[in-house]
Amino acid sequence: MTAKRYLFYISQNYSYAILRPLQNAILARGDQAVWFLEGKEVNASYLLANEIQLSSISAVQQYKADVVFIPGNVVPSFISGIKVGVFHGFNSGKLNRRGFEDHFNIRGCFDLYCTQGPNTTLPFIELAKLHQHFSVKQTGWPALDPLFDLTKVSQNTKPTILMCSTFSRALTCAPHLFETVKRLSESGKWQWLIQFHPKMPKEIVEQYKSLENENLSFIETDNVIPLLQQADVMVCDTSSVLMMFLMLNKPVVTFNNISPKDYMVNISDEDKLEESIEYALSYPTELKTKVEYFINDTHPYVDGESSQRVLAAADELLDGKNVAQKSKPLNLLRRFKMRKKLKYWQL
């Protein structure tokens, strides 16, 4: 049997951690996987020694992928292969410029969406009925496959708090909580890990780096999973990474979350951060029950096998099953913009 060819089309560094579990599953079954890095916000130095990068769209065309996996929002229509959206995070309620949830923005680029759980699958099924040019399959999220392997996680000597924050000025908690985090880290009460979105403004990054001491570490990484596993409580805002943390059945304290839910401990006053963390660390039964309901609705898979389900869903499409009723829209303006961006004009 001829080996299938898979392409990972990425534009952000966090995509490596999302797609590597999928790459492992692909290679384990004897198929091929290669990477194409688009734009200036993704760093080729994060590629591992055994990972193959295609350095041009011409090389991508020659590769003739059977399937293209995309954790971003768009992909050129002119490259070969069925286009499978695997998402860059969970639906955190962020709205686009038109006031709609960005997670459900249909851009006409994908043949298949591999959804994470019931609360995203059901809306995408309704959107598929409306648009009729893509298919939907609930698979779970490949990025979480390593999350459930806790065999190598060391035990903390004292409670560990992981602070994550998005980069948007309107949504970020980082500048608001700086003085409080500084005070709490100096107290030595807890161990702090700080990790921000790669687009976080440099001045905020440098501000938090200045806090580093024996109780606080600032960490820059393309793989947040070891940090999620290590921490006992997360402090966050509206970043979708908080949902990954909740999957471990651990509590999250949010600051000014734009759509606070009952499974979060949300505050709007930085002076309440310390008591909120203490409350979260006690993990009361009421909060635990709400977190467990959220898990079942958002990502009910804890078996670490979502990559296998994604590949099975792609195989179905390659075999002519679960195919959409209509072709994708022409998207002529987007096609032109993508060709211009990639400087590729061949037919």
N, C-alpha and C positions, 0 to 999 in steps of 0.2 A: 504494500500500500504506500502511495506517495505521501511524504510528510507534508502536513499543512504548514502554510506560511502565515505568521502573525506579525503585525506591525503595531508598535506602541507609539502613538502620536501625542507628544507632550509639549507643554509650554511653561510649566512651573516645576520647581524642584520637588514640591510635595508629591508630584505624580510618581516619582520613583517608588516610594513606599506603597502607593496604591496598587501599582501594577506588578511589583516583584513577586507577590504570592501567585499571581496569574502566570507570570513567566516560569516560576518553578513547576507549576502544574503542566504547562505546555511542554517544557523540556523533559519532564518525567514521562510523558507519553510519546517521546521521540519526534516531536514536531519542532519547528523553527520559530524563533522570536527575535526581532530586531527593533531598534529604537530610532525614531526621528525626533530631533529636538528643534522646535520652532520658536524663533524669537530670542530676545536678549535676556529674558528673565529666568531661563533655565540653564543650569551650569553643567557642562559636559564632564567636569571633574568628579561629579557624583557617580558617574558610571563605574561599575565594577570591572575588574580585569577580564572577566569572561563574558561581558555584555557587548553586543555588536551594535555600533551606531552607523546609520546611513547618513552621510553628511550633505546630501543634496536631494532635491525632489527628483532629479533625473535618476539617481540611484534608487529612490523609492519606487519609481515607475518600473525600473528594470526588475526590481524584486518581485513585483506582482503579488502582493499580499492577498490571501484569501479572506482575511478578517483584519480590520483595523479597530483597535481599542482606544477610546478617547476619554480621559477623565476631565476634559475641558468642555467648552461650549460649542466650538466649531471645528470643522475639519474640511479640507478641500474635497470637493465632489469629484475632481478629475483624477484622483489617485484610485487605484484598483482596490477591490475588497469591500465586503459589507461593513458598514460603519456601526459600531456598537458603543453606545454611551454607558459608561460605568460610574460617572459622577465623581466630583472632586471632594464631596463631603455630604453630610446629611442636610435635610431641609431645616434651616435654622430660622426661617421666617423672614429673611431679608427680602426687601422689595426692590424692584427695578425702577427705572425712571418713570415708568407708566403706572406705578403703584401696584404691580402684580408680583406675586412671589416668584423670584428669579429661578427657583428650583424647577418650576413647571413651565418655563419659557420655551416654547417649541420653535426652533430656528430652522427646521427643515433639513438638517444635516445627517440625521441618524436613521438607520434601518431598524434598529432594535435598541430599546432601553432596558437595561438589566437593573431592576429596582431592588430596594433594600428591605422593605417590609410593607405591611398592609397600609400604613398611613401615606405612603407614596405610590404604592402599586395601584390602589383604587382610583386616585385622581388621574394617573397616567393611562389607565384603561379607558376612562371617560374621554380623555384627550385623544386617544387612539381612535375611538369611535367617531369623534368629531372630525379629525384630520384625515384618517384612513391611509396615511402614507408611512406609518411605522408600526412596529410590533412591540409588545411589552411582555417581559417575563420576570417574575419575582425570583431572585437568586440569592439575595444577601450581597454584601459588599466585600470584594476580595481584600481590600485594605485591612479588614478586621481579622482575617484568617490567623495571622500571628498573634493577635491580641489575646486570644484564648489559650495560648501556650504559656502557662505561668510556671513552668518547671525551673526556669533559670532566674526567677525574680528573687532578689535577696530581701531579707526581713529588715525593716527600718528600725533604728535604735530609738528614734522618737518620731512623732507624727510628721509626715511630709506633705507639704502644700505645694501643688503645682499651679502656677499662675500662667494662663495663656490669654492672649488678647488679639483681636482683629486690628487692622491698620486704619480703618475708616475713622476720621476725626469725629464723626457724629456718633459712632458706636463704641469706640475703644474705651476701655476702663483704665488703661495704663497711666495716663497723666493724672487722673483723679485719685488714684490709689497710691501714688508714689510715696508720699510722706508717711502714710500709714504702714505700707510694706516696709519702708526703711525702719520705722520704729519697732515693728514686730520682729523683723529679722535680727535687729540688734539685741532684742531681749533674749534670744536663744531658746525661746519656748518651743519653736517648731523649726524643721528644716524646710527651706524654700528652694524650689526649682522654678526658674523663669524662662519661658519660651514664647516668642512672639511670631506673628505672621511675617513671612519674608518681605512683605511690602511695608512693614512698620517704618515710619520716619526715623532716619538715622539719629536725630537728636534725642528721641525717646529711648532708642536702643542704648545709646551711650550713657544716658542718665541712669538706666537700670544696671548697666555694667559697672557703674561706679559704686554700686551697693555691694558688690561681691565681697563676701567674708566667709568665715567658717560655717555660717548658717544659711548662706544664700549663694546659689550658683546660677549664672546666666548661660543658657545653652542654645547654641545655633546648630540645627540639625535638619536633615531631610526626612528623618524618621522619628516621629513623636511617640510611637508605641511604647518603647522602653520607659519613657517618662510617665506615661499613663499607667503602666503596670506598677511603677514604683510608688506613686503618690497615693495618699489616703483621701485627700480632698482636693478638688480643683476650685480655683478662683478664676472667673472668666467674665465675659460680657455677652456678646451675641455671636461669637465665633462658633462655627459648627463643630469644632473639635470637642466642645463640651459634651456633645452627644456620643462621641466615641468613648469618652470617659465614663459616662453613665452606663454604657454597655457592660462595664465591669461591675455593675451594681454598687457603685460608689457615689457619694453625694457631691453636688456642685453648688457653689455659692456664686451667684451672678450679680453684676453691678449694672443697673439700668438696662437690663435686657429689654429689647424692643417688643418682645411678646412673651412675657414671663409666664411660666407654667407651674402647676402645683407640684411637679417633681423637682423644681429648683428651689433654692433658698435665695430669693432675689431681694437686693437692697438698693436704695438710692442715696444712702448717706454713708460716706466712707468711715464715719465714726462707729458704724455698726458692723464693720468687717470682722473684728476680733470675736465678738460674741456670736456672730453668724457662723464663723469657722468652728468655734467650740460646739455650737448646736449641731452642725453637720457631722463633726467627729463623733458625736454621741449616737448618730444614725438612729433616730427614733422610729418606732414601728410605723407610724403614719407616713413618714417620708419614704421609708423603705418600700411600703406597699405601692406608693405612687410611682416610684422609680421602676419597680418590677412591671407594672402595667405599661409604662412607657417602652420598656425593652420589648415586650411582646408585640406591641403595635408598630415599633420602628424597625427592629432588626431581631426577629425571633430566633435566628440561627446562632448557636454557640458551639458548633461542631468544628469550626475552622475549615469548612469544605465549600465555602461560597465560590471560590475560583473554579472548582469542578462544575458547579451548577452554571456558572457563566459560560464555560466552554461548551457544556451540553446545550445551552440555549443557542449559542452561535452555530453549533453543529446542526441543530434543527433547521435553522435558516438556510444553511448551505445545502441541506437535503431537500429544500423546497417546502418545509413545514413552517407553520406560524408566520407566513409571509403576509405583508400588508396588502390591502386591496388595490391601492393606487401607488404610482411612482412618486418619488419625492418632488417637491416643487422645484422649478428651474433656478430660482434664487440668482438671477443674472447679475444683479449688483454685487451680491456677496461673492459670487464666483470671480468677478472682475477684481474685487478688492483683495481676495486671497491670492490670485495670480500676481497681482501687482506687489503684494507684500512678499511673496516668495520668489518674485522675479522669474516666473515660469510661464512661457507663452506658447509652448508646443501643444499640439492637439493630442 
